[in-house]
């Protein structure tokens, strides 16, 4: 089973992406991406999955369990940090939009049913991670310690300026140990075109996943809308080609009772972290905020 799912291969004719744990060959983590036309409404049944409602483009209204949330959204994932909503399992969620919207639903199979909750963009922490040409933005909207209103699901967004590396040093989270927990992970990529803002299939980047025993060793070209699955092994780097900024949504879930994103570096490359102390950060980061683009 291929870990790289190019754009279009996960469409079911209704959803742009419909990826279930069964499709991925694992237990917990899933993703849906929906395009809702201007003035239209979609109803999504969550079943045994909790989810975030994350606008990728456009604004929308979320109605669930007699709650109503107005999500302001954004023009594209490269223009603004967005607000979002958490929706529980066993719920019917109505999504409506005045001007049209594209929305991601990162999902996790879970047992607890929590209440719906709104996450304002202004409260989403934006972190600049790495240094030199490994500087990137991490938007921690749904991670443990920041967003604790979830049973199994964790998610965050990354923006890598063109020419930079992210998800580096390579790291893994496929066993319970002193430094890591078990998490299945999805990478959902968007690549900006020449203007650095509008997603385009013309741009590209690179992604690597491998295991120490060589049973997985994939180096792939990723384009706008592609998905890559991480069932196990070290993953990274993700590299944005010069001229083409890279975004990806990380979706994680696993069997641990307490949500965690703990990982172990590949010991061959962890020394790189210390080298960052002697390098200046890339002034292009952070790229976005709740107010919009950040002027470097």
N, C-alpha and C positions, 0 to 999 in steps of 0.2 A: 504494500500500500504506500503510495507516494505521500511524503510529508508536505510537499509543495502543491498547493491547489491554486492554479492560475485563475485570474479573473474570468468569470463565466462558468467555471466548472462546478460551482456550488449553488447555482441558481436553480430554483424549482419552478420557474415561470411566474411565480408571485413575488417571492423574495429575491433580492439581488444575491444574498447569501443566506443559506439555511444549513447550518452545520450542527448536528446533534452529536452527543457522545458516541452513539452507535456509529455514525458516519466516520468519526475520528478513530474509532477502535479503542476507546477508553471509557471512563465511568462518569466523570463529573462535568466537564467544561463544554460549553456550546456558544454559538454566536449566530445571530440573525441580523441582516441588514435589509431595511425596507426603504423603498422609494414611494412616497405618498404624494399623488398629484395635487395641484392647486385645488382647494375647496373640498378635498376628499377626506374620508374617514376610514381607518382600519381598526379592526378589533383583533387583539392577540390574546389567546388563552395560554397562560404560563404553565399549566399542568404541574409537574413535579419540579419545576425550575423557578428560582428567584432570578431577577434580572435588573440591570440598570437600563433606563431609557436615556440614550446619549445622542443628542442632535449632532449630526455631522455637517449638515447644511440646512439652513432654514429654521423656522420656529414652529412649535407645535403645542397643542394642549393635550395633557394626559389626564384621563379620568379612570379611577380605579377605587373600589371599595368606598364609594360616596365621597372620595377626595378628588380635588381638581387642581392640577398644577399647570401653570403657564411657563413653558420653557422658551426663553428668548432665543436661544440657539446662536448661529453664526453664519457668515457667508460661506466659509470653508473651514476645514480643520486648521488651516494655516493663518487664520485671521484673528481668532479670539479663543480664550478659555470659555467654555460654555457651562450653563447650569444643566442639571440633570435630575432624574428621579429614580428612586428605588421602588420596585414593585415586587410583591411577594409571590410565592407559589400559589397554585389553586386560585388564580384570579383571572378575570376578564378585563383586559386593559384596552380602553378606547383611545386611539391616537387620531387627532384631527389637525388640519393645517389650513390656514387661509391662503397662503402663497406658495405652498409646496414645500416638502422637506425630505431629507434623507436622514434616517435614524438608525443607529446601531443598538442592538440589544445583546450585550454580553450577558451570558447566562451560566448558572451552575445548578446542578441537581442538588437538592437539599432536603432536610426533614423538618426543620422548624418553619412555621409560618409567622413572619413578622408583619408589621404594619407598613403601609406605603409611607414614603418620606421624600421631601424635596431637598435638593442640594443646590444652593445658590452659587453661582460662579465666583462671587466675591469672597467666598470662604474656601475656595479650592487652592491648596498650596502649590506654588510653582517652584520647582527646584532646578538649579543649574548644577549638573553633575559632570565630573571629569575635568579635563583641562587641555590646552593646546588643540590639536585637531581631533581630540576625543571629547570635546565639549558638546553637551546636548541639554535640551530642556526635558524635564520629567514633570508632568502634570498629574499630581497625586490625588485625583478626585475620589477614588474608591479603594484606597489601600488601608490595611490594618493600622490602627493608631490615628488615622485621619478620619476615616469613615468606618465606624464599628457597627453600623446598623445592617448587618448581613450575617448569614449563617455560614456559607462556604465561599461566596463569591468575592474575588478581589480583581481590581482593574485599574489601569493607569494609561496615560497617553505620553508618547515621546515625540519630540520634534528634533531632527538632526539636520543642522544647516548643511547646505550642499558642500561636498568635499570632506565632510567629517565622518567619524566613526562613532557608533554607539553600541550598547549591549557589549561593552568591552571593559575589562578582560572577559574572555569566555567563562561562563558559569553554568552550574547545573543545580537542579532541585528534584532529584528522582529517588532519594532514599531518606529515611529518618536517621539523622546523625547529629553530632555536636554542632554542626554549622548549617544544616539544611533541613528542610521538610519536603515532603512529597507534594508536588503540584504539577498537574497537567497545564500546559500553556498554549494559548493561541496568539499568533502575531497576525494582525490585520493591517496591511500596508496601504498608504496613500502617498502618491508621489506628485509633487507640484511640477507644473510645466515651466515655460520660460519666464513667466511673470513672478514665479516664486509663491504664488497664492492659489491658482486654479489647478485642481488635480488634472493630470493628463497621462495618457498611456504612452506618450512620447518619451517621458523620462524613465529612469530606471535606477536601481541600486543593487546591492548584493547582500546575501545573508548566508551564514555558515552554521551548521549544526553537526556535531560529531560525538562519538563515544570513545573512551580510552581504548577499548578493545577493537575499534575499527568496524564494528557491525553497522554503525551509522556514520556516514561521512558525506555530507551533502553541501555543495557550494552552488548556490542558485542565483540567477538574476531574478529580481522581483520588480514588478511594475505595479502601477496604480490598480488597487482592488484585489491584489493577490493575498492569499492566506498561507501561512506556514504553521504546521503543527509541531509541538515539542513534547513528545511523550516521555523522553528521557535524553540524557546526554548533555554535553556542554553546548551552549548556543551563544553565538557572537563570533565576530562582530556583524553588525548591520552597517553597511557603508553607503552613504548617499553620494551618487556620482556628482562631479562638479557641474553646477548649473541646475541641479534638481534636488531641492530639499525633500527630506523623507519624514513622513509621519507613520507611526504605528500605534495601534491599540493593543495592549497586552491584556489578556483575559486569563485568570488563573483560578484553579480550585483543586482541592485534594481531600484526602480522607481524614486529616487531622481535626480534632474537635475544636481547636482554636485556630482561627485564620492566621496565617503567617506567610511572608514572602521570603523567608530566609534561604540563602543559597551558599554554595561553595564555589570559589574561583577554581579554574584550572591552575594547579600549583605551578605549572611551567610559565604562566603569564601573570600571576598576581603581583609580581614585582613592579609591573607597570604603574600600579596605583601610587607607589612612592615617587615615581618619576614626575608625576603631575605637580608635586610640591614645588618644582623648579620651573614650571611652565606657567605662562599667563593664560587665563581663560579666553575663549573666543568671545569678543565683544558683541557678536550677533545674538548671544543668549543672555537673558531669556528672549524668545521670539514673540510670545504672546502673553497677554494678561486678561483679566476680566473686562478691562476697558478696551482692549483691542490689541493691535500690533504695538510692540515696544520699539521705540526709536533708540538704536544703539548709539 
